[in-house]
Amino acid sequence: ASRPPPLVFGESLGNDFTFCDGSGEHCPPEFAIAPVLKQERADEHGAGDFAVIGTGFFISQGILVTAEHVLSDVLGPDGAPWCAIGIFQFIDQHSILPRHITRSTHKLNTDVAVAICASARHTDTGEPPANHMLRLTETSPPNASEIFTFAYPLSTSVSVSPQQITLRQGIFRGRLVEAFPNGRDSLMLPGPCFRTSIVIHGGASGGPVFDPRGRVFAVNSTGYTDEHVSFVSSVQTIFDLTIPSVRLPGDTEPRDMTIRELADGGYVAAEP
């Protein structure tokens, strides 16, 4: 056996990488991966400011995946938000579209959630905003594999009028250290997860974790400040989740569909 070559952990790779979406098209990563923001509780002066609380990524048009704990303190038992929560969707290099998250669903005792973005239409063309999406896989990479995440860590906001939000983004790398197919523990991470050496900074929760082939096999769950120890949750648990009221091209009425059914129809990029 040979020892894997050493890596520089916890540091952004800068621009030293090539990014492709789920269809193999080259694009900036922010076209498929978005910061998740929530509005802080209102005070006596009115509505509160927005703050970046995590990262999410598109798996279909208007359908987003993130960590369940990113949404849990904002969404009620029925999956509907009690305060404003949403994403910044990058339309192009110069345009950002704020989109509310209207509801979400997840499998009990897992830290991966599927969120639905509010519908939107272009004011001139009437077309909905298209988004790039990432390719999922149910296959876990072997231990010691080099893995990557892209996220919006350590973003900041300033309470001025208008509010100023600074988004910091980066791709970070490490290795998969150990797999926990039955969960790490019964309280914090009872669902399928992995221990990695990626440094997960604040705001990176929910970001996609890529295998060596560029497929998403997990999302960022938890880490320790400046430590090369983190845990990421498997995306396997989302395939049997049901998305209510999906209207596909040619449908006369909306219908409930699972992520697996959407993948079988080509509306979610997934392997196998």
C-alpha positions as CSV (number, residue, x, y, z in Angstrom):
1,A,0.0,0.0,0.0
2,S,1.1,3.5,-0.7
3,R,0.5,6.6,1.4
4,P,-1.6,9.3,-0.3
5,P,0.4,12.4,-1.1
6,P,0.1,15.2,1.4
7,L,-2.4,18.0,0.9
8,V,-2.7,21.5,2.1
9,F,-5.8,21.3,4.2
10,G,-8.2,24.1,5.1
11,E,-7.1,26.6,2.4
12,S,-9.1,27.6,-0.6
13,L,-7.8,26.4,-3.9
14,G,-8.4,29.9,-5.4
15,N,-9.0,29.6,-9.1
16,D,-6.8,26.5,-9.6
17,F,-9.7,24.2,-10.6
18,T,-12.2,23.6,-13.4
19,F,-15.9,23.4,-12.5
20,C,-18.6,21.7,-14.5
21,D,-22.3,21.3,-13.8
22,G,-24.3,18.0,-13.8
23,S,-24.5,18.0,-17.6
24,G,-20.7,18.5,-18.1
25,E,-21.0,22.2,-19.1
26,H,-18.3,24.5,-17.8
27,C,-19.7,27.3,-15.6
28,P,-18.8,29.3,-12.5
29,P,-19.6,27.2,-9.4
30,E,-21.9,30.0,-8.1
31,F,-24.3,29.3,-11.0
32,A,-25.2,26.0,-9.3
33,I,-24.3,26.7,-5.6
34,A,-26.0,29.4,-3.6
35,P,-25.7,31.1,-0.2
36,V,-28.6,30.5,2.1
37,L,-29.8,33.6,4.1
38,K,-32.4,34.2,6.7
39,Q,-33.9,37.4,8.1
40,E,-33.1,37.9,11.8
41,R,-36.0,38.5,14.2
42,A,-37.5,41.9,13.9
43,D,-36.8,44.5,16.5
44,E,-38.6,47.7,17.5
45,H,-37.2,49.4,14.4
46,G,-38.8,47.0,12.0
47,A,-37.7,43.9,10.1
48,G,-34.3,42.5,10.9
49,D,-31.2,42.2,8.7
50,F,-30.4,39.2,6.6
51,A,-27.5,36.9,7.4
52,V,-25.8,34.1,5.5
53,I,-26.5,30.9,7.5
54,G,-25.3,28.2,5.1
55,T,-24.9,27.0,1.6
56,G,-27.1,25.1,-0.8
57,F,-27.0,23.7,-4.3
58,F,-29.4,23.0,-7.1
59,I,-30.3,19.5,-8.1
60,S,-33.1,20.5,-10.5
61,Q,-34.9,23.6,-11.6
62,G,-35.9,25.5,-8.4
63,I,-35.1,22.5,-6.2
64,L,-32.2,22.9,-3.7
65,V,-30.3,20.6,-1.3
66,T,-28.7,21.9,1.9
67,A,-28.1,20.7,5.4
68,E,-31.3,20.1,7.5
69,H,-29.9,22.0,10.5
70,V,-29.4,25.1,8.3
71,L,-33.2,25.2,7.9
72,S,-34.4,23.7,11.1
73,D,-34.5,26.9,13.3
74,V,-36.5,28.7,10.6
75,L,-38.9,26.1,9.3
76,G,-41.9,24.9,11.2
77,P,-43.0,21.2,11.6
78,D,-44.9,21.4,8.3
79,G,-41.8,22.6,6.5
80,A,-43.0,26.1,6.0
81,P,-40.8,29.0,7.2
82,W,-41.8,31.3,10.1
83,C,-39.6,34.1,8.9
84,A,-38.0,35.1,5.6
85,I,-35.4,32.5,4.4
86,G,-34.0,32.1,0.9
87,I,-31.0,32.1,-1.4
88,F,-29.1,34.4,-3.7
89,Q,-29.2,32.8,-7.2
90,F,-26.5,34.0,-9.5
91,I,-28.1,34.6,-12.9
92,D,-24.9,35.7,-14.6
93,Q,-21.6,37.3,-13.6
94,H,-23.4,40.6,-12.8
95,S,-26.9,39.7,-11.7
96,I,-28.2,38.1,-8.5
97,L,-31.9,37.0,-8.0
98,P,-33.1,36.7,-4.4
99,R,-35.5,33.7,-4.1
100,H,-37.5,32.7,-1.1
101,I,-37.5,29.1,0.2
102,T,-41.2,28.2,0.5
103,R,-41.0,24.7,2.0
104,S,-38.6,21.8,2.6
105,T,-38.6,18.1,3.4
106,H,-36.1,15.7,4.9
107,K,-35.9,12.1,6.2
108,L,-36.1,11.9,10.0
109,N,-32.7,11.7,11.8
110,T,-30.7,12.9,8.8
111,D,-28.9,16.2,8.1
112,V,-29.8,16.5,4.5
113,A,-32.9,18.5,3.3
114,V,-34.5,19.3,0.0
115,A,-35.8,22.8,-0.3
116,I,-38.2,24.3,-2.8
117,C,-37.6,27.9,-4.1
118,A,-40.5,30.2,-4.9
119,S,-41.4,30.5,-8.5
120,A,-40.3,33.5,-10.4
121,R,-40.8,34.9,-13.9
122,H,-38.7,37.3,-16.1
123,T,-40.6,40.6,-16.3
124,D,-40.0,40.8,-20.0
125,T,-40.0,37.2,-21.3
126,G,-42.2,35.6,-18.7
127,E,-39.7,32.7,-18.5
128,P,-38.7,31.2,-15.2
129,P,-35.0,31.6,-14.1
130,A,-33.0,28.7,-15.2
131,N,-30.3,27.3,-12.9
132,H,-27.4,24.9,-13.4
133,M,-27.6,21.8,-11.3
134,L,-25.1,19.3,-9.9
135,R,-24.8,15.6,-10.4
136,L,-25.6,13.3,-7.5
137,T,-24.3,9.8,-6.7
138,E,-25.3,7.1,-4.3
139,T,-21.9,5.6,-4.5
140,S,-19.5,6.5,-1.7
141,P,-15.8,7.0,-2.6
142,P,-13.3,4.8,-0.8
143,N,-11.4,5.9,2.2
144,A,-8.4,8.2,1.6
145,S,-10.1,9.6,-1.6
146,E,-9.4,13.3,-2.3
147,I,-12.7,15.2,-1.9
148,F,-13.8,18.8,-2.3
149,T,-16.4,21.2,-1.2
150,F,-17.5,24.6,-2.5
151,A,-19.3,26.9,0.0
152,Y,-19.8,30.5,1.2
153,P,-17.9,30.4,4.5
154,L,-17.3,33.4,6.8
155,S,-19.6,35.8,4.8
156,T,-20.4,39.0,6.6
157,S,-23.2,41.6,6.7
158,V,-23.2,45.2,7.9
159,S,-26.3,46.9,9.3
160,V,-26.5,50.0,7.2
161,S,-29.2,51.3,4.9
162,P,-29.2,49.6,2.5
163,Q,-27.8,46.5,4.2
164,Q,-24.4,45.4,2.8
165,I,-23.6,41.7,2.5
166,T,-20.2,40.4,1.6
167,L,-20.1,36.9,0.2
168,R,-16.9,34.9,0.5
169,Q,-16.7,31.8,-1.5
170,G,-14.1,29.1,-2.0
171,I,-13.5,25.5,-2.9
172,F,-11.7,23.5,-0.1
173,R,-10.2,20.0,-0.2
174,G,-9.4,17.1,2.0
175,R,-9.7,13.4,2.2
176,L,-12.4,11.0,3.2
177,V,-11.2,9.4,6.5
178,E,-14.0,7.0,7.6
179,A,-17.5,6.0,6.6
180,F,-20.4,5.6,9.1
181,P,-23.2,3.9,7.0
182,N,-25.4,3.5,10.1
183,G,-24.6,6.9,11.6
184,R,-21.9,8.3,13.8
185,D,-24.0,8.5,17.0
186,S,-27.7,8.4,18.1
187,L,-28.0,12.2,18.7
188,M,-25.9,14.5,16.5
189,L,-25.5,12.4,13.3
190,P,-27.6,9.3,13.4
191,G,-27.9,9.1,9.6
192,P,-25.3,7.9,7.1
193,C,-22.2,10.1,7.2
194,F,-18.5,10.4,6.8
195,R,-15.5,11.8,8.7
196,T,-13.2,13.9,6.5
197,S,-10.2,16.1,6.8
198,I,-11.9,19.1,5.2
199,V,-11.9,22.2,7.3
200,I,-15.6,23.3,7.4
201,H,-15.9,27.0,8.3
202,G,-19.0,28.8,9.5
203,G,-21.5,29.3,6.6
204,A,-20.2,26.2,4.7
205,S,-22.9,23.9,6.2
206,G,-25.1,22.4,3.4
207,G,-22.4,22.9,0.7
208,P,-21.9,20.0,-1.7
209,V,-19.1,17.5,-1.2
210,F,-17.6,16.2,-4.4
211,D,-16.0,12.8,-5.0
212,P,-12.9,12.6,-7.3
213,R,-15.2,12.4,-10.4
214,G,-17.0,15.6,-9.5
215,R,-20.2,14.0,-8.3
216,V,-21.9,15.1,-5.1
217,F,-22.0,12.3,-2.6
218,A,-22.5,14.3,0.6
219,V,-23.2,17.7,2.2
220,N,-21.3,19.5,4.9
221,S,-22.7,18.9,8.3
222,T,-20.4,19.9,11.1
223,G,-16.7,20.7,11.8
224,Y,-14.4,22.2,14.4
225,T,-12.9,25.7,14.0
226,D,-9.5,25.5,12.3
227,E,-9.4,21.7,12.8
228,H,-8.9,19.1,10.0
229,V,-11.9,17.1,11.4
230,S,-15.3,17.4,9.9
231,F,-18.4,15.3,9.2
232,V,-20.5,15.3,6.0
233,S,-23.9,13.6,5.5
234,S,-24.6,11.2,2.6
235,V,-27.1,12.4,0.0
236,Q,-28.4,8.8,-0.3
237,T,-31.3,9.7,2.0
238,I,-32.9,12.2,-0.3
239,F,-33.7,9.9,-3.2
240,D,-36.9,8.6,-1.7
241,L,-38.2,12.0,-0.5
242,T,-41.4,13.1,-2.0
243,I,-41.7,16.6,-3.6
244,P,-45.3,17.7,-3.5
245,S,-47.1,19.4,-6.4
246,V,-44.5,19.0,-9.1
247,R,-45.6,20.2,-12.6
248,L,-43.5,18.8,-15.4
249,P,-43.6,19.8,-19.0
250,G,-46.7,18.4,-20.5
251,D,-48.5,17.9,-17.2
252,T,-52.0,19.2,-17.0
253,E,-52.1,18.9,-13.2
254,P,-49.3,18.9,-10.5
255,R,-48.4,15.6,-8.9
256,D,-46.3,14.3,-6.1
257,M,-42.9,12.8,-7.2
258,T,-39.9,11.4,-5.4
259,I,-36.4,12.6,-6.2
260,R,-35.7,9.2,-7.7
261,E,-38.6,9.5,-10.0
262,L,-37.4,12.9,-11.1
263,A,-33.9,11.4,-11.7
264,D,-35.4,8.6,-13.7
265,G,-37.2,11.2,-15.9
266,G,-33.9,13.2,-16.4
267,Y,-35.0,16.1,-14.2
268,V,-32.4,15.4,-11.6
269,A,-28.8,14.5,-12.6
270,A,-27.8,11.4,-10.7
271,E,-25.7,8.2,-11.0
272,P,-26.2,5.3,-11.2
